Amino acid sequence: MRLITLFALLLSSLSASAQEPLKSELAPCGTPPGIAPVLRQYAERPQDFVAERSSDTLLVGIQVHLLAKDNGGARISPDRLLDAFCRLNSDFAAAGIRFYFKNNWNLIDSTGWYQHTTIQQGIDMMLANNVPDVLNAYFAANVANNCGYNLPYAGVAIAHGCAGPNDHTWAHEIGHALSLPHPFIGWEGKVYSMSVPTPDTLTYDYTHFHDSLETTVPAPLDTALVEYLDGSNCIIAADLICDTKPDYLSYRWDCDAQGNSLVQQKDPSGATFYSDGTLFMSYSNDVCSNRFSDEQIAIMRTTLQTEKAAWLGIGP
């Protein structure tokens, strides 16, 4: 009888895994583009941000929410969650930022949220379950058909298929939560082509990337300047960060041995370059990415010490 029970549990586990979307079936990130308030302040006085960086380790409390089906089945395993958590802290070690579990994991049984397919459903999930004064992180089988996404007024969501021990999705989404956009901001949802002249500006929809739920109709649009290779407009273009190279690739891509994209791009002046795949905030494959830039680190730490100061605390 014991063997039959174990076999039944194994079949149940395999069935649950088979129903979860694979990483290859998911978009890299569903975070809508936008420039956070701290990033706008950085663009006005970047020298202050770098100069103000301390060497202290910042401890950040996380409230983890683990989604399951209505019957409580198919939740991410504790071992898998802890492996992902170790990777997260490893990814942020150079930034002097360390995460800890502020409270016990919140177990939520809801098939609808466990496999939600729209950002709006994710908003509802977060507003119904968020814990105040802490970084809320949700793990589910499907998070709006993405590996992950961040909502600045709510939290981050991570798909099970992108929460492996060698995945950097959690770090990428927390980077968004700490004011970092994609280095290719403005190219989201667009496909770059060398055969088409590169524009000087791009428009993008930031419907869900507000500091609150207040939106306008029709969807709000913003304009991003396209970054030049020579850095002449880096402080006002793309991600407004000068130590991240131009990047126009808004899809998952592979890199060479040096971490650069295999796809060559051309800036509006005609200068050619390859994207830097070592950056966590790019869309390069996980094997390529391994860092935040110095300026990105300064921006994240400033965010934690100002508008996200409530997240800081002392670990258990």
Residue, then its C-alpha position, 0 to 999 in steps of 0.5 A: m500500500r505504501l508503494i502505491t501511495l508513493f507512486a500516486l504522489l509521484l504521478s501527481s507531482l509529474s502531472a502538476s509539473a507538466q501543466e506549468p508553462l516551460k521557461s521557453e514558452l514565457a516572455p522574459c519579463g512583463t514589467p511595463p516600461g517606465i522611469a521611476p522617480v528616483l531614476r529621474q533624480y539620478a539623471e539630474r545629479p548622478q554624481d551625488f548618487v555615486a558619491e553618497r554610496s556607503s559600504d554598509t550592507l542593506l538588509v531587505g525584508i521579503q514577504v514570500h507568497l507561494l501560490a497553489k491550486d484550489n486544492g493546495g496542490a502544485r506549490i513550488s517546493p521549499d527546496r526549490l524556493l530556497d535555492a532561488f533565494c540563495r541565487l538572489n542573494s548571490d546576485f545582489a552580493a556585489a551591491g551590498i544588498r542582502f535579503y531575508f524572510k520578514n515573516n513566514w511564507n504566505l500559502i495561498d490556494s487559488t487556481g485563478w491566481y496560481q495560473h493568472t494570464t493577465i497583469q490585471q489579475g496579478i494586480d488583484m492578487m497583490l492588492a488582496n494579499n500584500v503585507p505593508d512595509v516589505l518587498n512582496a514576492y509571489f511565486a506561481a505557475n503562470v504570471a501573465n505568461n511571463c517569467g516575471y514582472n514588477l508593479p511598483y505599487a504592489g510587488v514582484a511575481i515570478a513563474h515557477g519555470c523561471a525560479g531555478p537555481n541558475d535563473h536570474t529572473w528574481a534579481h531582474e524583477i527586484g532590480h525593477a522594484l528598485s528603480l531600474p528599467h531595462p537598458f533597452i527601454g522603449w523597445e519593449g514589444k518592438v523588434y529591432s532590424m538592421s535593415v530599418p533606420t534606427p529612430d531617434t525616439l520611441t514611444y511606449d505604454y506605461t499603463h501599469f507602471h505608475d506609483s499608484l493605480e491611477t491611470t488615464v484613458p487612453a493608455p498613457l504614453d511616454t517617449a524614450l530617446v534612443e541611446y547613441l554608442d558614443g554616450s553623448n546622450c546617455i544621461i537623457a536616453a533609454d535607461l538614463i544610466c551611462d555605464t550601461k551600453p546601448d541595447y535595442l534587443s527586447y527578446r531573449w538572446d544568446c551571447d558570445a564568450q565575452g557576454n556580448s550579443l550575437v546580433q549586431q545593432k546600429d545606433p541612429s548615427g550609424a555606429t555599430f555595436y553589440s549589446d552587453g549580456t552581462l547585465f541582469m536587466s538585459y534580456s540575455n540568457d541567464v548563462c550570460s548575465n552576472r552583474f548590475s553596473d556600478e550606477q545601477i547599484a547606486i540607484m538601487r541603494t538610494t531607492l532603498q534608503t529613500e522611498k523604500a526605506a520601510w523595507l530595510g530592517i534587521g534580519p532574524 
